[in-house]
Amino acid sequence: MNIDDISVILQHMNLKLESKRPTEDIQDADLRRFKDKWLFVVTLVAIALVFSVCTGFIIVNPNSSHAGIALNGIIGLTMALAGYYIRGINI
């Protein structure tokens, strides 16, 4: 099946197929970039805060029964960060 077959089918079904390119104003694009940047910064600060709290909990109280949960949190955050940075690599 090629493009001509698809156009014949669409004409037969009275459908019109066209691509739409979203037009974005400069002000809208600036606002979107501003929001994306601050969302990234706030998320990064939250991750760093959780990481430091979990690390501090393990350092202060290493023999606690909850130290394993803190260690799992640290490992999970580290793996999530590693996955975020290598997601763009196409092998």
GIFENSUL-V472917 format. One record per backbone hydrogen bond with DSSP energy under -0.5 kcal/mol. NH is the residue of the N-H (numbers start at 0). CO is the residue of the C=O. E is the energy in kcal/mol with one decimal. If there is no record, write none. Layout:
nh: <NH;NH>
co: <CO;CO>
e: <E;E>
This chain:
nh: <5;6;7;8;9;10;11;12;13;14;16;17;20;21;23;28;29;30;31;32;33;34;35;36;37;38;39;40;41;42;43;44;45;46;47;48;49;50;51;52;53;54;55;56;57;58;59;60;63;66;69;70;71;72;73;74;75;76;77;78;79;80;81;82;83;84;85;86;88;89;90>
co: <1;2;3;4;5;6;7;8;10;9;14;15;18;19;21;24;25;26;27;28;29;30;31;32;33;34;35;36;37;38;39;40;41;42;43;44;45;46;47;48;49;50;51;52;53;54;55;56;60;63;65;66;67;68;69;70;71;72;73;74;75;76;77;78;79;80;81;82;85;87;88>
e: <-1.5;-2.2;-2.1;-2.2;-2.5;-2.2;-2.2;-1.8;-0.9;-2.7;-0.5;-0.6;-0.5;-0.6;-0.5;-2.4;-2.4;-2.3;-2.5;-2.5;-2.3;-2.6;-2.6;-2.6;-2.3;-2.4;-2.2;-2.3;-2.7;-2.3;-2.5;-2.3;-2.4;-2.4;-2.3;-2.4;-2.4;-2.6;-2.4;-2.4;-2.5;-2.4;-2.8;-2.4;-2.0;-2.3;-2.8;-2.4;-1.2;-1.1;-1.7;-2.4;-2.3;-2.0;-2.2;-2.6;-2.7;-2.5;-2.3;-2.5;-2.3;-2.3;-2.3;-2.6;-2.0;-1.9;-1.9;-0.7;-1.3;-0.5;-0.7>
